[in-house]
Amino acid sequence: MRNFRKIRSTTLLIIFLILCGTSQSKAQQIPDYKNPNLSIEQRVSDLVKRMTLEEKCTQVTGTSIDFGQESLPANERLGIPPFVIVHGPFGGKFKRLAQMQIGTYFPVSIAMAATWSENMVQEITTAMGEEMNAWGGLANAGPAMNIIRDPRTGRSFEYFTEDPFLNGKIAAAYTRGLQSQKVAVILKHYLCNNQELNRQGLDIRVSERALREIYLPGFREAVVNANAKIIMGAYNMVNGTYSCENDFVLNQVLRKDWGFDGFVLSDWSGTHSTADAANHGLDVEMPRERYYGKKLVEAVNKGEVSEKTLNSMVSNVLRVLFWTNAFDKGPMYKTSNMRSPEHLAVARKASAQSMVLLKNENNVLPVNLHKVKKISVIAGKEFHR
């Protein structure tokens, strides 16, 4: 009996050790980039080494999924999820299966700035981030934060203000709120996108002093003090060079001066070259392949773009992708969270705080309900992108 017990104990011990060894072996087989216990930089470095040249070039070239929702493509071989971008700087518009689903509409950007409240703006964008996360979005194509130089500009309602200081404070609050929900902001349009008319052919001639005192401070505040993850390059040129291949704007200011470690994508069809764009700071071409993709593969093979530069571009994208937790967790919220009573209450409170009385001629306000029975509310049609 004693021998039997001894044999059984020994057998159980051996089985236990075998199982532990098998478990450790499986753990060791997990690639570093799939290990959530490692740092983002370790995971990025491991993943880039496993990618082919073609896969790297595809990773930095925009595409569309689900009948029109723009994204960076998935990589099935390596298990890289699609990087889904949601449109709507003041409320999500979600495309899926050729249908549009609308999230809560909050006050437009110029109204957010009119609250003069960083806390209010952060509350708004926290709610926005919850809805975008619930739907599966990893980034928001906003905020648009160009300086409002002329109130007749077609998208002034979508920008914050004409004041560089207030611009930065509101943009930083917007960034903190949205990114608290693991949804990256896309600050746009960088830089000097002052008007809509002929914006793809404009050359904005401006001194470095004006750039640093007027046009750059808002973006800087959101990048340096709120850790904004993504920048969208503008259509226009700045001092003779397109924004999406402007070495001074993208490399010198954004990366060297401010320490930006996210990625830069083009405005939709705002890329104008392959080698110049890649070498001068543009990480991603959106929304589809024109100058990157196969042309980028060819440029690397010809030596016009170094593989070191390409690796840096891909790393910048993957760094943000890992930050969103898309590899490990997926959405934190359910889609029932969209347009919830709580979010509608936030929108209502924000709308009230954003109202500005410019002139109360003849004491029109407060409205005399005994005399006024009808009030006309006129809303303009939204202009997108």
N, C-alpha and C positions, 0 to 999 in steps of 0.2 A: 504493500500500500504506500509505504514511504517513497519507494522508487517510482511508483506511478505518479505520485504528487510532484516529485522532483522533476520527472520527465515533462509533466504537463506545464509546470511553471517555466521550465526552460523553453518549451515549445512556444508558450505565450509570449515570452520575452523576445524570442527570435522573430515571431510574427510582428510584434510591436516595432522592433527595430527596422524590419523590412518596410513596414508601412511608413515609418518616419522617413526612411531613406527615399522611398518612392515620392513622398510628399515634397521633400527637399529637392529631389531631382526635377519634379514638375515645376517647382518654384524657380529653379535655376534656368529652366527652359523658357520662361517668359521673357520676351525681349525687354530691354531696359525702357524703351519708349512706352510700353504698356504697363509699366510698374508705377502706380500712383504714389508710392512711397519715395520715389526719387525726385530730385528737383526738376523744374521745368527745363532748365538748361541742359541737364543730363539727358532728359528724354528727347529734346530737340536734336542734340548732337547725335544720338544713337539713330534716330529716325532718318535724318538726312543722309547718313552713311549707307543706309539700306536702299535708298531711292536711286533709280536709274536716271540718266540724263533726261530722257523723255518724260519720266514721271515728275521730275523737278520742274520742267518747263510747263507741264500741264497744271501743276499745283499753283502757279502764279498767273494763270489765264482764266478769266471769268467764264461762266457758263450759266445755263438756266436749267432749273429742275421743276417738275410738277407744272408744266405748261406756263412758264414765265417767271417763276420766283428766282431772282438772281442769286448766285452763290459762287463759291470756289468749289471745284469738283471734288467728289469723293474718290478715294483710291481703294478699290475692293481688295487688291492683293495685300496691302499693308493695313487695311482696316481703318483708313483715315476717313472720318465722317465729312459730309459736305459742310462748308462754312456758309450758312444761310444768312442773307442780308434782308432785313425788313425795312420797308419804306414807311416814312411817316414821322417827321421831326416832332410832331405834336400829337401823335396817336398812330398806332400800327395799322397798316393795310396789308393783309396777308393773302397771298395768292396760293391757291391749291386746287388742282383738278379743274382748272379753267374757271374757278369761281373766286370772288373776292369776299373776304371776311374782314369786317371792320372792328377794331378795338375801340376803347373809349377815346373820344375826341376831347383833348384838353385845349386850353387857350393857345392860340398860335404864338410863335416865338416872340414877336414884338410885344405881345400882351404879357408873356412871362416876364420880360424885362421891365414892363410897366408896373409890376408888383413891387419892384425894388426889394425883393425878399429872396435871399438865397435859400432860406429854409422852405419857402413855398415851392420854389422851382425844384428843389431836391425831392420834396414830397411828390410832386407831379411825376418826375422822371423815375422815381422808385416804383410808382404804380405802373408807369409805361413799361419799365423793365420787367415787372412781374408778368404782364400780358405777353410781351415778346418772348420771354423765356418759356412760358406755358405753351406757346405755339411751336417752339423749336428754333426761334431765331437766335443767332449768335451775335449779331451786330445790327445797329440801327443807322440808316443813312441820314444822320443828323447828329448834332445840330448844324443847321446852316447859320453862319455867324459872320458874314461879311459886313463891313462897315456900311451903314446906310448913308450913301453920299447924296442921294436924290430921292425924295419921297415918291417920285413917279416910277422908280425902278420896279420892274414887274414882280419882284419877289421880296419887296421890303417887309411884307407881313411875315415872311418866313425867317427874317433875320432878327437880331436882338435890338440893336441900337446904333446910334451914330457916335457913341462915346466909347473910346478904347478901354477905359477903366471898367465901366459898368459891363461892357461886352465880356471882358474876361471873368468878372465875378459871376455873372449869370451862366456863362459857358462852363465854368468850373463846377458850379452847383449842379448843373444839368448832368455833367460827366459823373460826379460822385453818386448821384441818385441812380442813374441808369446802370452804371457799372457795379453798383452794390448787388445787382441781381445777375451778375455774370453775363451781361449783354454789353458788348463794346460800343462806344460811341464812334462815329465817323465824323470828325470835324471837317466842315466844308464851307466854302470852296477856297482852297489854299493855293493862290493868294491873289488879292486885288481884283476879285470878280465883282466889279462895281456896277455892271449893267447887264441886261439880258440881250439887247439888240446887238447882233453881230459879235457875240461874245467869243465865238470860236476863231475870230480873226483879229481881235483887238490886241494891241501891244500897249500895255500900261507902262509909260515912262515915269519913273518915280525915284527920288533920291533915297539913299540908304537911311538917312535921318527920318524921312517921312515913313519909310517902311517900319522902322523900329519904334517910332513914336505913335503911329496911327494904325497901321495894318497888322502888325505882328503881335502887339501886347495881348490881345484877346486869345489868340491861339496859344501863346506862350503860357498864359495863366492856366489854361486847361491841360496843357501837356506837363508843365513843370510841377504845378501844385495840385493837380487832380489825376495825373497819370493816364491821360487819354490814350487809348490803344491804337486808333486808326486815324489816318489823315487822308482826305480826298483832294487830289490835285485839281486845279481849276482848268477851264478850257483856254483862257486867255494867256498871252505872253506877258512876261514881266521883264522889262528892259531888254527886249529883243529875243528872249528865249521862252519857249513854251513852259508853263508852270510844271507840267508833268515830266520835264527833262531839264529842269533848272537846277544846276549844281549848287548855286549859292543858296537858293530857297530851300532845297531838299536836304542837301548834304551838310553845307556849312552851318546854316541857321538851325534847322530842325534836329539834326543828329549830333553835330559837334557842339553847338552852343547850348542846346537844351537837353541833350542826352536822351532823345527819343529812341525807344527800343521796340516800338510796334511796327506796323507796316503802312506803306503809302500805296493807295490805289488811285487809278485815274477816274476822273468824271467819266460818265458813260460815253464811250467813243472819243475820249479826250487824249488818247495816246497818239503820238505823231511819228514815232520811230521805234526801232528795236534796240540797237546798240546804244544810242545816245540816251534813251530812256532808262535802260537797265544800268548803265554806267553812272548815271547822274541822279539816281535815287528813287526811281519808280519801281516798286516791288511787284505790283499787280496791275495787269490790264483788265479793264472792265468795259462792257459786260460780256464780250465774246472775243474770239481770236481774230486779230487783224495783224498785229505786229509781234506778239509773243507766240506761244505755242510752237509750231513747227519752225517759224522764222527765228525764234530764240534758240532752238536746238542748232539750227544752221549757223547762227552767229557765234555760239560757243565753239562749235567744231572748227570754225574759221579763225578762232582766236580773237574775234572782235569783242566778245564778252568773256571774261575769265570764269572758270568754274568756281573760283573763290567768290566772285561777285554773285553768281547764281546761287551758291550755297547760302550766302548771306541773305539774299532775297527770300529764299524758301524758309530759312530759319526765322526771319521776322514774322512770316505768316504763321508758322507752326507755333511760335511762342505765344501768340494770341489765342490760337486754337486750343492749346493745352490750358491756358488761363481760364477759358470758358467752362472747363470741365466736361466738354462734349465727348472726350475720349472715355471718361470714367463714369459719369453719373447721368447725363441727359437732363431734361427739364426738371426744375424744382417744383413747378406748379401745374395744376390741371387747367384745361382750356375753359372750364366753367368759371375760372377766375376773371375771364375777359368780360368787360362791361359789367362788372359786379356793382352792387349798390354802394359799396365802399369807394370804389374808384369813381363812380358818378358823383359821389359826394365831394371827393377831392376836386373834380373838375368844376363843380358848382362853386366851391369855396374859392378856387383859383380865379374863376371868371369874375367873381365879385371883387377880389383884391386887385385885379388887373384894370378895372375901369378907371378912366382918367377924365375928369371934367375940365375941358379946355376953356370954355366960356359959357357962363350961365346968363345969356342975354335975356333981358326982361323977366328974370326970375322964372324961367320955364320949369326949372327943377326946384323943389320936388313937384312931380306932376299932380295937378289938381284933378282927382278922380271924379269929382262932381261935374267937371267941364269936359275932360278928355275921356272919350269912351273907346277910341281905337288908336293903336300905335303901329306903325309900319316898321318891320325889321327887314332890311335888305342885305343879303349876303352875296358876295362875288363868287364866281366859280373858281375852285382851287386850281392853281397851276402846279404841276408836278415835275420834279427834277430840274 
